[in-house]
Amino acid sequence: MLNIYARTGDTEAVVYWWHEMLRAGIPADRVSYNTLLKAFARSGDIVGAERWLQEMVDQGIDADMVTYNALIAASARVGDIRR
């Protein structure tokens, strides 16, 4: 479900299903965090993407190339190449 909504940039739906996933006892991993970041990147919400990156790091999950590509895409979408 996360990926379906992430592809459209529907951050509200992605966050809803994220919480449902956790409530169902499915632990968050790098793939699920990257999917969240993809949604925020597609919507152009760089602040939201950075917030989820911080959450990912706080949970002890290392960022990877996919993570950073999502952040670069978010920055490019809003035209902020300095981030």
N, C-alpha and C positions, 0 to 999 in steps of 0.2 A: 504494500500500500504506500509506503514511504516514497518509493521510486516513482510511482505513477504520478503523485502530486508534485514531487520534486521536478519532474520534467516540465511541468507547466508553471513552475514558480509559485505555486499556491502554498505559501509559508504557513498560513493558518491551519490548513488541512494537514500539512506535514507535521507540525508541532502537535496537533491533536492526536494523530496516529502514533507519534513518538511516545506520548504519554500512555496511550493504550498499550503499546508494545511493552513498556516498562511495567504497567499494571498487570499484564499477563505473565510477568515473570521472565520475559525475554531480555537478557542483558544487552546493553548498548556496546557496540564495538566500533572499530575504525570505519567499517563500511556504512553502518547506520549514521554515524556522525558525518561522514563525507556526503551522504545522501541529504542530510539536513543542510549542509553547507551549499550543496548544489542548488537546492531550492532557493536559498537566500541569494545566491549569486544570480540565478535566473530572474529573480524579482528586482535585482539591483539594490538590495538592502545590505550594503557593506557592513554597517554597524551590527546588524543581526548576525551576519556571517562571522564577524570577529567575536561576537559574544559566544556563539556556539563553539568556535575554535578554543576559546578560553575554557569553556566547560569541558571540552574534550581533554585538554591538557590537564586541567584540575582533576579529572578522573583517571589520570595516569596513562592515557592512550596517546601514543606518539602520532604526530601528523606525518603524512607521506606526500608523495608527488601529487596524488589526486587531491588531497586537502589543499595544497598550495595552488594548484591549478584552479580550484573553485574560487579561492580568494582573489587570484589574479583576474579571473573572469568577472567577478563582482566589481572589482576596481575599474576594469575596462568598461563595463556596462554603464557605470556612473561617470566615466571620464576622469577618474581620479588616479592618474598614473603614479603619483607620488607615494601612495600607500604601499 
